[in-house]
Amino acid sequence: HHAAAKQYSQTGFAFVASYEDILNTNAELYNVLAFSFDDKKRKKGWDHFSKQHDMTLVSSADHNFELEHKDASKGNALTYVVKELGGSLQDTIAIGDSFNDVSMLQTAGKGIAMANAHAEIKALADDVTLTNDENGVASVIEKVLEAQLEAH
């Protein structure tokens, strides 16, 4: 119930019975979220869309997968923002907990996984912080600020 309520609380979505319903629309699509508690159905969808080379396929939770433009990724977004701000990727920190965070964690100078992240996400990260419920992001920010104060 919690997972369903979280998905349904978001705005800007429409329910469709099949992806084929989307193909015949003129809607501009940026992200398609497939959400199901049926593991076999979700795996069948994943397997079908994993063969598409013009899209990126990621998962942000146990009960979904998302289809995005092939160039849409958090890693590409981070690269763009850093360039626009005149910074360096080497000086960035990215914090994530799910498979849709992989490109961002790998692109950043330092990738940090939340303690509640999947084991695979923790394994590819440079470090692990506290869980979401333990204010893991705030903990990372505090440590960075403390290190900067000590350096000056």
C-alpha positions in Angstrom: 0.0 0.0 0.0 2.8 2.4 0.9 4.6 1.8 -2.5 1.4 2.3 -4.4 0.4 5.4 -2.5 3.8 6.9 -3.1 3.6 6.3 -6.9 0.0 7.6 -7.1 0.8 10.8 -5.2 3.0 12.1 -8.0 1.6 14.5 -10.5 1.8 14.5 -14.3 1.0 10.9 -15.0 -1.7 9.0 -16.8 -2.8 5.4 -16.4 -2.5 3.2 -19.5 -3.3 -0.5 -19.9 -0.4 -1.0 -22.4 2.6 0.9 -23.7 0.8 0.5 -27.1 -1.8 3.1 -25.9 1.1 5.6 -25.7 2.4 5.0 -29.2 -0.6 6.6 -30.9 -0.6 9.8 -28.9 0.9 13.2 -29.7 2.0 13.7 -26.1 5.6 14.7 -25.4 7.0 12.0 -23.2 10.1 12.4 -21.0 9.7 9.4 -18.8 7.5 6.4 -18.8 7.1 4.6 -15.5 6.0 1.0 -15.5 4.7 0.0 -12.0 3.5 -3.4 -11.0 3.5 -5.7 -8.0 3.5 -8.7 -10.4 7.1 -9.7 -10.6 6.6 -11.8 -13.8 4.8 -9.0 -15.6 7.4 -6.5 -14.6 10.3 -8.8 -15.7 8.5 -9.4 -19.0 8.3 -5.7 -19.6 11.9 -5.2 -18.6 13.1 -7.9 -20.9 11.0 -6.5 -23.8 12.3 -2.9 -23.4 15.9 -3.9 -22.6 16.3 -4.7 -26.3 15.5 -1.0 -27.3 18.7 0.8 -28.1 17.1 4.3 -28.4 16.0 4.3 -24.7 17.5 4.0 -21.3 16.0 1.5 -18.9 16.4 2.1 -15.2 14.6 1.2 -11.9 14.0 3.5 -9.0 12.2 1.1 -6.8 11.5 -2.6 -6.3 8.1 -2.4 -8.1 8.9 -0.3 -11.2 11.1 0.4 -14.2 11.4 3.6 -16.1 11.9 4.2 -19.8 13.8 7.4 -20.7 15.4 9.0 -23.7 18.8 7.3 -24.3 20.7 10.5 -23.3 18.5 11.1 -20.2 20.4 10.2 -17.1 21.3 11.7 -13.8 25.0 11.5 -14.8 24.4 13.6 -17.9 22.3 16.0 -15.9 25.1 16.4 -13.3 27.7 16.9 -16.1 25.4 19.6 -17.6 24.8 21.5 -14.3 28.5 21.4 -13.4 29.4 22.8 -16.8 26.8 25.5 -16.6 28.1 26.5 -13.1 31.7 26.5 -14.2 32.7 23.8 -11.8 34.6 20.6 -12.0 33.1 17.1 -11.8 36.0 16.1 -9.7 34.8 18.4 -7.0 31.2 17.0 -7.0 29.5 14.6 -4.6 26.5 12.6 -5.7 24.3 10.7 -3.2 21.9 8.0 -4.3 20.1 4.8 -3.3 18.7 3.2 -6.4 19.7 1.9 -9.8 18.5 5.1 -11.5 21.4 6.9 -9.6 24.2 4.7 -11.0 25.3 7.1 -13.8 25.3 10.0 -11.4 27.3 8.1 -8.7 29.9 7.1 -11.4 30.1 10.6 -12.9 30.6 12.5 -9.7 34.0 13.0 -8.2 32.7 11.1 -5.2 29.7 8.8 -5.2 28.0 8.1 -1.9 25.3 5.5 -1.4 22.6 5.7 1.3 22.8 3.0 3.9 19.3 1.8 2.7 20.5 1.4 -0.9 20.7 -1.9 -2.7 23.9 -3.8 -2.1 25.0 -3.3 -5.7 24.7 0.5 -5.3 26.7 0.4 -2.1 29.4 -1.7 -3.9 29.9 0.8 -6.7 29.9 3.9 -4.4 33.0 5.4 -2.9 31.4 5.6 0.5 28.1 4.9 2.4 26.2 7.4 4.6 23.3 6.9 6.9 19.8 5.9 5.8 17.1 8.2 4.5 15.4 8.0 7.9 18.7 8.9 9.6 19.2 12.0 7.5 22.0 10.6 5.5 22.2 13.4 3.0 22.4 16.0 5.8 25.2 14.0 7.4 27.2 14.2 4.2 26.6 17.9 3.8 27.7 18.5 7.5 30.9 16.5 7.0 31.7 18.5 3.8 31.1 21.8 5.5 33.2 20.8 8.6 36.1 19.7 6.3 35.9 23.1 4.5 36.0 25.0 7.8 38.9 23.0 9.0 40.8 23.6 5.8 40.4 27.4 6.2 
